[in-house]
Amino acid sequence: MIVINVKENEPIDKALKRFKKKFEKTGVLKALRARSYYEKKSVRLRTQVIRAAYRLKLQEGAID
């Protein structure tokens, strides 16, 4: 559970920004989207390999 203590005289915008940042760090939304439909293990592994290859190319400078 995410708890945000709103300080005195703190604008709501700042408190919301802190809440959104904490919520993003927990990864709840990412996990929810990943589980919204069933994905076979082979498909999941294939996408991981493709993403890893892309990141490797980015590090090597092959992709601009």
Secondary structure as UniProt FT lines:
FT   TURN            8..9
FT   HELIX           12..26
FT   HELIX           28..34
FT   HELIX           41..60
//
